[in-house]
Amino acid sequence: MYYDEVALARWIEKSIAAAGIQVLLGAVLRNVTMADRRIRELELATRYGDVRLAAGGFIDASGDAALAWTAGLPCREPLAPLYGTQMIVLENIDEAHVPTRAAFDERLAARAAAHGLSRKQGVVFYSPGRGTAVMNLTHVETPLEPFAASANALAGKDEADKVVAFLKAEYPEVFAKARVRSYGLPGIRQTRWIVGAHQLTVDEVRAGKHFPDAVARTSWPIELHDRVEGYVWEPFGDDHVHTVPLSSMAPPDCDNLLAAGRCIDGDAAALSSVRVMGPCIAMGAGAAHALDLAGGGSVHRVDLTALRERLKANLEPPAEALERRHARVQ
């Protein structure tokens, strides 16, 4: 999994370059100029100097609604903590003695407290044949205040070290020689998001609502990390599909801004289902096409028929999936 993600990231980078898109790395947003319901210009800071960027349309894929928030547009924050994860990659694992998922879940629930672990549910993703694994076994708060965020990043590594000690003590035959290959940055799930023209609700997700302005579809479970010791995991049936509407990506007070990813508008449980990788990628494509169709006009008045035609591959299941569904019904 880890290596596949690295390969995917490199493919994306090369595709962006081949498309002639100019990339600016390491920039930090400092200010947004907005007039007549349109974002006009961004002021960015880099270690090499300041940059001013003007465009006809913008997509906020910051994850924290940084563009919308800096522009002064209304945003939401969770009413209770929603936990992120300090991921680590372990190497030198003896794959011959890896426990079953059920056995590991039982041991973690029973022994986590004894090892000082706050989280009692989690997943280990093994890479067969490589002696490596990615650990999703921690919960850390991910505040928006700069010093608190930095402090929690360090606390997350301490929590991850406790996980490694737990694994070595409980499964020495697997992890005795294991060591941390890398600590990632704290994995952030939900922090701040826009107020959109429509707020996606968990009831709409559970009902599998297909919106007329849908830009993405998914069947990912509700995965709400709202408690330090575990999380809500609510899967759906095989035929369940729910969609993401363009109106949840569009701040009502701006005509040339769309959000994509985990900063679209939804209640906490609804966002927990649509903020995963697949629908986030589809939202990005939907936002790009919507802004293209809007031109110098408003994203709130896009030709939805034309948008659906452009996004047909993201909105309609492939023929073989429909055939499998029909066979199950028969």
VENUR-V461147 format. One record per pair of residues at least 24 apart in sequence whose ideal C-beta (glycine too) atoms are under 6 Angstrom apart, sorted by the first residue. I is the first residue (numbers start at 0). J is the second residue. D is the distance in whole Angstrom. If there is no record, write none. Layout:
i & j & d
I & J & D
I & J & D
//
This chain:
i & j & d
0 & 124 & 5
1 & 88 & 6
1 & 133 & 5
28 & 65 & 6
28 & 69 & 6
31 & 69 & 5
31 & 70 & 4
33 & 70 & 5
36 & 253 & 6
36 & 254 & 5
37 & 254 & 6
37 & 255 & 5
38 & 70 & 6
38 & 255 & 6
38 & 256 & 6
56 & 255 & 5
56 & 290 & 4
57 & 256 & 5
58 & 257 & 5
58 & 259 & 5
58 & 286 & 5
59 & 258 & 5
60 & 259 & 5
60 & 260 & 5
62 & 260 & 6
62 & 261 & 5
62 & 262 & 6
63 & 190 & 5
63 & 191 & 5
64 & 191 & 5
64 & 192 & 5
64 & 193 & 5
64 & 262 & 4
67 & 193 & 5
67 & 250 & 6
72 & 250 & 5
72 & 252 & 6
73 & 194 & 4
74 & 191 & 5
74 & 193 & 6
75 & 192 & 5
76 & 191 & 5
77 & 267 & 6
80 & 140 & 5
81 & 188 & 6
81 & 189 & 4
81 & 224 & 6
81 & 225 & 6
82 & 138 & 4
82 & 224 & 5
83 & 139 & 5
83 & 141 & 4
83 & 185 & 5
83 & 186 & 5
83 & 187 & 5
83 & 188 & 5
84 & 135 & 6
84 & 137 & 5
84 & 186 & 4
85 & 137 & 5
85 & 139 & 6
85 & 155 & 3
85 & 158 & 6
85 & 159 & 5
85 & 185 & 5
86 & 183 & 4
86 & 186 & 5
87 & 134 & 5
87 & 159 & 5
87 & 179 & 5
87 & 182 & 5
88 & 133 & 6
88 & 180 & 4
88 & 181 & 5
89 & 132 & 5
89 & 177 & 5
90 & 131 & 5
90 & 180 & 5
91 & 130 & 6
91 & 176 & 4
91 & 177 & 5
91 & 178 & 6
92 & 130 & 5
92 & 132 & 6
92 & 177 & 5
93 & 173 & 5
96 & 172 & 4
96 & 173 & 5
97 & 173 & 6
106 & 169 & 6
114 & 165 & 4
115 & 161 & 5
116 & 161 & 6
117 & 227 & 5
119 & 228 & 5
119 & 229 & 6
120 & 229 & 4
134 & 162 & 6
136 & 162 & 5
138 & 227 & 5
139 & 185 & 6
141 & 185 & 6
141 & 187 & 5
141 & 190 & 6
143 & 190 & 6
152 & 185 & 5
155 & 185 & 5
156 & 182 & 5
188 & 224 & 6
189 & 270 & 6
192 & 262 & 4
192 & 264 & 6
193 & 250 & 5
193 & 258 & 5
193 & 262 & 6
193 & 264 & 5
194 & 264 & 6
195 & 247 & 5
195 & 249 & 6
195 & 264 & 3
196 & 246 & 4
196 & 249 & 5
196 & 251 & 5
197 & 244 & 6
197 & 246 & 4
197 & 247 & 5
198 & 264 & 5
199 & 247 & 5
199 & 265 & 4
199 & 269 & 5
200 & 266 & 5
200 & 269 & 6
201 & 266 & 6
201 & 268 & 4
201 & 269 & 5
204 & 241 & 5
204 & 269 & 5
204 & 272 & 5
207 & 239 & 5
207 & 240 & 6
207 & 241 & 5
209 & 242 & 5
210 & 242 & 5
210 & 244 & 4
212 & 244 & 5
212 & 245 & 4
212 & 246 & 6
212 & 303 & 5
213 & 242 & 4
213 & 244 & 6
213 & 314 & 6
214 & 243 & 6
214 & 245 & 5
214 & 285 & 3
214 & 310 & 6
215 & 243 & 4
215 & 278 & 5
215 & 281 & 3
215 & 282 & 5
215 & 285 & 6
215 & 313 & 6
216 & 240 & 5
216 & 242 & 5
216 & 314 & 6
217 & 273 & 6
217 & 278 & 4
219 & 272 & 5
219 & 275 & 5
221 & 268 & 5
221 & 271 & 6
221 & 272 & 5
222 & 271 & 5
223 & 268 & 5
223 & 271 & 4
238 & 324 & 6
243 & 273 & 5
243 & 278 & 6
243 & 282 & 6
245 & 289 & 6
249 & 298 & 5
254 & 297 & 4
257 & 286 & 4
257 & 298 & 6
259 & 283 & 5
259 & 286 & 5
281 & 313 & 5
285 & 310 & 6
//
